[in-house]
Amino acid sequence: MGDGENRGTVERFWAALEKADFDAAGEELHEDFTETYFQSGERLPSKEKFLAMARSFPGFPAVEVRRHIGSGDVWVTEASFDYARDGSKPWEVCEVQELRDGKMREIHAFFGAPFDPAYWRAPFVERF
């Protein structure tokens, strides 16, 4: 598939997650889909397991996509997941997505909790 078709798949998948519309998200997943969480050592081995997990999630986070970048069959999405929805800082998420036949085939998800910056970096960085 070309960049336009694959980018459309990525955008539709994430737009569905932003609305917690798991049926629509599932339409963008390949039949041989897997998602891996390296930090916890877990893998969702199928489209069905992913959808069952998402539907069972106690308080699915508010998802805000920052950007998608990529080409061909490899795309990266930067987003934030707000688990608390109480004004606390959301977790930062980076997901590497591999597509096949115009569908999401594999996702490698990396999550980072917010933390205070190191004092010694202050002279070198800009805060946002």
Backbone bond lengths (Angstrom), bond angles and torsions (degrees), N, CA, C in turn:
res aa  C-N    CA-C-N  psi(-1)  N-CA   C-N-CA  omega(-1)  CA-C   N-CA-C  phi
1 M - - - 1.442 - - 1.526 109.40 -
2 G 1.305 115.81 153.45 1.453 120.99 179.01 1.515 111.96 -82.72
3 D 1.342 114.21 171.20 1.463 119.77 -179.30 1.518 111.95 -56.93
4 G 1.319 117.35 -42.31 1.464 120.34 -177.73 1.511 112.92 -62.26
5 E 1.327 116.79 -45.22 1.465 120.30 179.65 1.525 111.48 -65.77
6 N 1.327 116.57 -44.60 1.463 119.62 -179.15 1.524 111.45 -68.84
7 R 1.311 117.19 -39.48 1.476 119.17 176.10 1.523 110.01 -60.75
8 G 1.329 117.08 -39.92 1.466 120.75 177.61 1.520 111.65 -60.74
9 T 1.322 117.11 -41.38 1.461 121.17 177.46 1.526 110.53 -60.43
10 V 1.333 116.22 -48.38 1.464 121.65 179.92 1.528 110.05 -60.27
11 E 1.317 117.26 -47.04 1.468 120.99 -178.55 1.528 111.64 -63.89
12 R 1.327 117.63 -41.99 1.474 119.94 179.17 1.527 111.38 -65.51
13 F 1.328 117.39 -41.46 1.461 122.02 178.60 1.528 110.48 -58.10
14 W 1.329 116.49 -50.57 1.460 120.43 -177.06 1.520 112.32 -70.87
15 A 1.319 117.54 -35.26 1.473 119.90 175.83 1.523 109.75 -61.67
16 A 1.317 116.62 -37.94 1.472 120.60 177.63 1.529 110.53 -66.66
17 L 1.341 117.91 -41.65 1.466 120.06 177.97 1.522 111.25 -64.22
18 E 1.334 116.92 -37.16 1.465 119.64 178.14 1.530 111.16 -60.82
19 K 1.324 117.19 -27.88 1.468 121.72 179.20 1.529 111.93 -98.78
20 A 1.340 116.88 1.26 1.475 122.41 -173.96 1.531 110.12 54.92
21 D 1.326 116.63 37.71 1.466 123.43 177.12 1.527 107.57 -96.84
22 F 1.318 115.61 86.71 1.460 120.61 -173.18 1.523 113.05 -71.71
23 D 1.315 117.77 -27.84 1.460 119.72 175.08 1.528 110.24 -63.25
24 A 1.340 116.28 -46.48 1.464 120.30 179.24 1.529 110.89 -65.46
25 A 1.336 117.27 -40.45 1.469 120.32 177.83 1.523 110.09 -61.45
26 G 1.323 116.55 -42.09 1.464 121.20 -179.38 1.514 113.19 -62.02
27 E 1.314 117.20 -27.78 1.473 120.76 178.91 1.523 111.77 -66.91
28 E 1.328 117.15 -20.28 1.466 121.13 -178.68 1.526 112.64 -94.92
29 L 1.329 117.65 0.17 1.468 121.79 -177.89 1.518 111.49 -95.11
30 H 1.306 115.57 138.20 1.467 123.41 176.06 1.527 109.43 -68.63
31 E 1.279 117.62 152.62 1.476 121.18 178.76 1.524 112.15 -62.56
32 D 1.343 118.27 -26.13 1.468 122.66 178.08 1.528 111.84 -100.38
33 F 1.315 117.56 32.57 1.456 123.29 -174.81 1.530 112.66 -66.06
34 T 1.353 115.67 143.59 1.469 122.48 167.87 1.531 107.94 -141.64
35 E 1.342 115.55 151.42 1.457 120.94 171.92 1.518 107.71 -131.69
36 T 1.340 116.02 135.77 1.452 121.65 -176.06 1.521 110.07 -120.39
37 Y 1.351 114.95 133.78 1.466 122.90 173.80 1.531 106.67 -111.41
38 F 1.312 117.31 95.70 1.462 120.76 -174.63 1.518 112.25 -65.54
39 Q 1.337 117.71 -34.33 1.460 119.68 -176.12 1.522 112.26 -65.66
40 S 1.331 117.26 -31.44 1.464 119.74 179.76 1.529 112.25 -104.50
41 G 1.331 117.37 -4.19 1.459 120.28 179.58 1.516 113.36 70.44
42 E 1.342 117.01 34.55 1.462 121.30 -178.49 1.532 111.00 -117.12
43 R 1.324 114.35 150.43 1.462 120.42 174.57 1.522 108.69 -136.92
44 L 1.313 115.06 133.13 1.465 121.38 170.57 1.529 105.06 -91.64
45 P 1.338 117.66 111.32 1.460 120.46 -168.41 1.527 115.73 -84.71
46 S 1.333 117.95 4.02 1.466 118.20 -177.79 1.525 110.59 -161.25
47 K 1.304 114.62 162.32 1.464 121.72 174.35 1.530 110.12 -57.95
48 E 1.316 116.62 -42.87 1.466 121.59 -178.87 1.527 111.73 -62.58
49 K 1.337 116.48 -42.45 1.473 120.11 179.47 1.528 110.67 -66.98
50 F 1.342 117.37 -39.71 1.455 120.53 177.14 1.522 110.58 -59.55
51 L 1.329 116.64 -49.26 1.464 120.73 -178.18 1.530 111.43 -65.01
52 A 1.321 117.47 -39.60 1.468 120.27 178.05 1.524 110.62 -64.71
53 M 1.340 117.60 -40.99 1.463 121.26 177.65 1.525 110.33 -63.07
54 A 1.332 117.57 -47.19 1.469 121.29 -178.48 1.529 111.13 -61.01
55 R 1.326 116.30 -41.58 1.465 120.34 -179.50 1.531 112.25 -71.02
56 S 1.333 117.54 -24.84 1.465 122.39 -178.61 1.518 112.90 -92.79
57 F 1.325 117.22 -6.99 1.459 122.52 -174.96 1.525 109.66 -60.71
58 P 1.319 118.27 121.42 1.472 119.68 178.69 1.535 109.50 -73.97
59 G 1.307 116.51 103.54 1.466 120.56 -178.60 1.511 112.68 76.22
60 F 1.324 117.15 60.07 1.466 121.07 179.12 1.526 109.16 -47.63
61 P 1.336 117.57 133.54 1.469 119.36 -173.44 1.525 112.72 -68.18
62 A 1.322 114.78 154.17 1.466 119.99 168.78 1.526 105.98 -71.98
63 V 1.314 116.54 127.05 1.460 122.64 -176.06 1.525 108.71 -106.58
64 E 1.327 115.58 131.10 1.463 120.77 174.95 1.525 108.45 -129.06
65 V 1.322 116.37 113.76 1.463 121.37 -179.93 1.517 109.50 -80.31
66 R 1.325 115.60 132.34 1.457 121.52 176.30 1.526 109.79 -90.72
67 R 1.342 116.54 -49.23 1.461 119.57 178.49 1.519 111.10 -167.82
68 H 1.330 113.78 161.11 1.458 123.69 171.33 1.524 106.34 -119.07
69 I 1.314 116.29 137.88 1.457 120.31 176.91 1.524 107.66 -142.48
70 G 1.322 116.67 140.17 1.449 119.80 178.59 1.503 111.90 160.63
71 S 1.313 114.57 -172.15 1.457 121.74 174.77 1.522 107.83 -163.35
72 G 1.315 114.53 162.08 1.453 119.19 179.65 1.511 111.41 58.42
73 D 1.322 116.18 -129.31 1.461 121.76 -176.48 1.525 113.95 -98.07
74 V 1.352 118.92 6.60 1.459 121.41 -179.30 1.527 109.63 -124.47
75 W 1.329 115.06 123.12 1.463 122.59 -179.13 1.523 109.49 -133.29
76 V 1.327 116.19 149.51 1.460 122.62 177.39 1.518 107.82 -122.38
77 T 1.319 115.55 135.03 1.455 121.26 175.81 1.515 109.08 -117.97
78 E 1.340 115.68 130.44 1.458 122.69 172.16 1.522 106.97 -104.72
79 A 1.326 116.39 131.09 1.463 120.51 -177.35 1.513 110.04 -151.91
80 S 1.324 115.28 171.95 1.455 120.53 171.10 1.522 108.05 -123.20
81 F 1.320 115.34 143.33 1.461 122.71 178.07 1.520 107.44 -117.37
82 D 1.316 116.21 117.51 1.462 121.61 179.49 1.524 107.64 -98.80
83 Y 1.318 115.53 100.29 1.461 121.32 -177.75 1.519 112.31 -79.34
84 A 1.327 116.48 -33.61 1.465 120.11 -173.28 1.517 112.25 -87.16
85 R 1.325 116.78 -33.34 1.467 121.88 -176.73 1.526 111.10 54.27
86 D 1.328 115.50 31.79 1.462 119.57 -177.18 1.525 112.21 -121.83
87 G 1.317 116.67 14.44 1.454 120.10 -178.92 1.517 113.74 94.62
88 S 1.344 118.11 -8.87 1.458 119.24 175.75 1.533 108.34 -72.48
89 K 1.304 115.72 164.94 1.457 119.34 -176.31 1.529 110.67 -69.71
90 P 1.336 116.30 136.26 1.464 119.44 176.73 1.530 111.36 -75.64
91 W 1.309 115.07 161.51 1.459 121.70 174.92 1.519 108.62 -78.35
92 E 1.320 115.74 145.66 1.460 120.91 175.48 1.521 108.81 -91.34
93 V 1.329 115.42 140.88 1.454 121.31 -174.59 1.522 109.33 -131.41
94 C 1.315 116.13 137.89 1.457 122.37 172.63 1.525 106.51 -130.02
95 E 1.315 116.59 124.66 1.458 120.38 -178.74 1.518 110.02 -124.36
96 V 1.328 115.03 124.26 1.455 122.13 175.61 1.526 106.51 -93.73
97 Q 1.345 115.36 123.82 1.460 120.76 -172.81 1.512 110.25 -120.36
98 E 1.324 115.51 129.41 1.460 121.15 175.47 1.517 108.02 -110.28
99 L 1.319 115.21 131.55 1.456 120.68 -177.70 1.524 110.66 -108.91
100 R 1.311 114.58 152.22 1.466 121.82 173.57 1.523 107.15 -143.96
101 D 1.318 115.77 134.02 1.467 121.14 178.42 1.525 111.88 55.86
102 G 1.342 116.97 33.02 1.453 120.89 177.80 1.519 115.18 76.43
103 K 1.333 117.71 12.74 1.471 122.30 179.66 1.526 109.19 -128.05
104 M 1.335 115.41 156.60 1.464 121.15 176.24 1.520 108.57 -68.00
105 R 1.318 116.48 117.61 1.466 121.20 -178.73 1.531 111.43 -97.99
106 E 1.345 115.63 -40.13 1.468 118.85 -176.20 1.524 109.11 -149.75
107 I 1.335 116.11 139.20 1.458 121.75 175.20 1.523 108.34 -127.41
108 H 1.330 115.16 132.82 1.465 122.59 171.12 1.520 105.97 -110.62
109 A 1.327 117.55 112.45 1.460 122.83 -174.00 1.524 111.12 -104.81
110 F 1.341 115.41 134.57 1.455 122.68 177.74 1.522 107.77 -126.08
111 F 1.344 116.63 129.80 1.456 123.35 -175.83 1.516 109.47 -119.59
112 G 1.328 116.31 141.53 1.460 120.49 176.30 1.513 111.08 -135.19
113 A 1.324 115.23 126.95 1.464 121.04 176.73 1.528 108.96 -76.37
114 P 1.323 116.99 149.87 1.460 119.30 176.72 1.531 111.02 -64.29
115 F 1.336 115.38 149.00 1.456 119.93 176.50 1.520 109.25 -149.54
116 D 1.308 116.49 157.27 1.458 121.22 178.00 1.522 109.59 -73.54
117 P 1.338 116.51 142.64 1.466 119.16 179.87 1.526 111.27 -70.42
118 A 1.318 114.93 153.80 1.465 120.74 176.55 1.527 109.28 -70.40
119 Y 1.309 116.51 134.40 1.469 121.72 -177.13 1.523 112.04 -57.82
120 W 1.328 117.85 -37.40 1.455 121.57 -173.35 1.524 113.70 -70.73
121 R 1.352 117.77 -15.19 1.467 119.98 178.40 1.525 112.26 -84.55
122 A 1.319 118.22 -11.25 1.474 122.45 -174.04 1.530 113.88 -49.40
123 P 1.336 120.54 -41.11 1.463 118.84 -178.69 1.534 114.09 -69.09
124 F 1.326 116.66 -12.30 1.468 119.28 -171.69 1.527 114.33 -110.15
125 V 1.308 117.50 -14.82 1.462 120.30 -169.73 1.528 111.92 -115.59
126 E 1.306 113.96 160.79 1.458 122.02 169.38 1.518 106.48 -107.36
127 R 1.322 117.64 140.32 1.471 122.09 176.80 1.509 108.89 -96.55
128 F 1.320 116.47 143.81 1.477 120.93 175.67 1.495 110.37 -130.86
